[in-house]
Amino acid sequence: MELNLLPKTSYLRTVLSDAEGKPMYKVETSKGITLSRTTTISKFLPEIDDFKELAKITWQWTSPSKLQFRGKEVDLDTYVPGDEHTYRQRYRSFTAIDGRSYRWILMKDKWSLGVPFLELETNDEASTPIASFHKADDKNKKNARLEIFPPGEDIVDDIIVTYVFVEKVRQERTGEAGHGPGAPYMIF
């Protein structure tokens, strides 16, 4: 399954559509320069022909950011904690609705060009690929997209919610977020 982000949009303000162009998820973030912003992640439900709120993230600068998901509120750094890392890779793990552990890999590209990307895999010895994020490719006119492999199709909601967080972490680490690491405020 491929979910395409709308062209020239931020991962914090976009619609993710399937291969036929049908909207599946919507991500909306309040605007402005502040110490706290809210991102709402909604899922399209065909039975009501509309989006319904799936999760809400309250990004905070002075205290841990909060995630409201499946009726619970938790610190994002607790729900998707940072694990061990190497020079080329950083990990963020979480437990999905199916009870299994998964980890996002924030990695520099395979050709040492320094371009980071994201992959999701099972957090076990098998390291089964679950999802992969592909940045927009203007040269080949391809939108940014989140590719979800068959083993991940039962946890798509978990993938989308955690993707928004780890993509924010990735962009802040690389300076792509409009401000570099350690900036005193968030710009959305």
C-alpha positions in Angstrom: 0.0 0.0 0.0 1.3 3.4 -0.9 0.0 6.6 0.8 1.0 9.7 -1.2 1.4 13.1 0.5 -0.1 16.1 -1.3 2.5 17.8 -3.4 4.4 20.7 -1.8 2.9 20.2 1.6 4.4 19.6 5.0 4.0 16.3 6.8 2.3 18.4 9.5 -0.3 19.7 7.1 -1.2 17.3 4.4 -3.6 14.6 3.1 -2.4 11.1 2.6 -4.1 9.4 -0.4 -4.0 5.9 -1.8 -2.8 5.0 -5.3 -6.3 6.0 -6.8 -6.2 9.4 -5.1 -8.7 8.6 -2.4 -8.0 10.5 0.8 -7.2 8.1 3.6 -5.7 10.3 6.4 -5.5 14.0 7.0 -2.9 15.8 9.1 -3.6 19.4 10.3 -1.4 21.5 12.5 -2.2 24.9 14.0 -0.1 27.7 12.6 2.2 30.3 14.1 5.3 30.7 16.2 4.8 29.5 19.7 5.9 27.2 22.5 2.9 24.9 21.9 1.1 23.7 18.8 -1.5 20.9 18.1 -1.4 18.4 15.3 -4.6 16.5 14.6 -4.5 13.2 12.6 -7.8 12.1 11.1 -8.8 9.0 9.3 -11.3 8.9 6.4 -14.2 6.6 7.2 -16.2 5.6 4.1 -19.3 4.7 6.1 -19.7 8.4 7.2 -18.0 9.8 4.1 -15.9 12.1 6.3 -12.8 12.2 8.4 -12.8 11.3 12.1 -10.1 12.3 14.6 -7.7 9.4 15.2 -5.0 11.1 17.3 -3.9 14.5 18.6 -0.3 15.6 19.3 0.4 18.6 21.4 3.9 19.7 20.6 5.5 21.6 23.5 8.9 23.2 23.8 9.2 23.5 27.6 7.8 20.1 28.6 7.3 16.7 26.9 5.0 16.7 23.9 1.8 14.7 24.5 0.0 12.1 22.3 -3.7 11.4 22.6 -4.4 8.1 20.9 -6.9 5.3 21.5 -8.4 7.0 24.5 -5.1 7.5 26.3 -2.7 10.5 26.8 1.0 9.8 27.0 4.3 11.6 26.6 5.5 11.1 23.0 9.0 10.3 24.2 7.6 7.5 26.4 5.3 6.1 23.6 8.0 6.3 20.9 11.3 6.4 22.9 14.7 6.8 21.4 16.8 3.7 21.4 20.4 3.0 20.8 22.0 4.8 17.8 25.1 4.7 15.7 26.8 7.4 13.6 24.6 6.6 10.7 21.4 5.4 12.4 19.0 6.4 15.2 16.0 4.3 16.3 12.6 5.1 17.8 10.5 2.1 18.9 6.9 1.6 19.9 4.4 -1.2 20.6 1.5 -1.3 18.1 -2.2 -2.3 18.6 -1.2 -5.9 17.7 1.1 -6.1 20.8 4.3 -6.3 18.8 7.3 -4.0 19.0 8.4 -2.0 15.9 11.2 0.5 15.4 11.6 3.4 13.0 15.1 3.8 11.7 16.2 7.3 11.0 19.1 6.7 8.6 21.5 8.4 6.2 21.1 7.1 2.7 22.9 4.0 1.5 25.2 5.9 -0.8 26.7 8.1 1.9 25.3 11.3 0.5 24.1 12.4 3.9 20.3 12.4 3.0 18.4 10.9 5.8 15.4 8.7 5.3 13.0 6.6 7.4 12.2 2.9 7.5 10.0 0.9 9.9 10.8 -2.7 10.8 9.8 -5.2 13.4 11.9 -4.8 16.6 13.2 -8.4 16.7 15.9 -10.5 15.2 14.0 -10.9 11.9 13.9 -7.1 11.3 11.0 -7.5 8.9 10.4 -4.4 6.7 7.0 -2.8 7.6 7.1 0.6 6.0 9.4 3.1 4.2 9.1 6.8 3.7 10.2 8.2 0.3 10.9 11.9 0.0 9.4 13.8 -3.0 11.4 13.4 -6.2 10.9 16.5 -8.3 13.1 15.2 -11.1 10.8 12.2 -11.7 7.6 14.1 -10.6 6.8 11.8 -7.7 5.2 13.0 -4.5 6.5 12.1 -1.1 5.0 8.8 -0.1 4.7 6.3 2.7 5.0 2.8 1.5 3.4 0.2 3.8 4.3 -3.4 3.1 1.8 -6.3 3.6 3.1 -7.2 7.1 2.2 -3.6 8.2 -1.3 -3.4 6.8 -3.0 -4.3 10.1 -1.3 -1.4 12.0 -1.6 1.4 9.5 -3.1 3.8 12.1 -0.1 3.2 14.4 2.3 3.7 11.4 0.7 7.1 10.5 0.7 8.4 14.0 4.3 7.4 14.8 5.4 8.6 11.3 4.3 12.1 12.1 6.5 12.2 15.2 9.6 10.5 13.8 9.5 12.7 10.7 9.4 15.7 12.9 12.4 14.4 14.9 14.2 13.6 11.6 13.6 17.1 10.2 14.6 18.8 13.4 17.9 16.9 13.4 18.7 17.8 9.8 17.5 21.4 10.0 14.8 20.7 7.3 12.0 21.8 9.7 12.7 25.5 9.1 14.8 25.8 12.2 17.9 23.9 13.3 18.3 21.5 16.2 18.0 23.3 19.5 15.9 26.2 18.2 14.1 28.1 21.0 10.6 27.8 19.4 8.7 25.7 16.9 7.6 27.0 13.5 4.7 25.2 11.8 
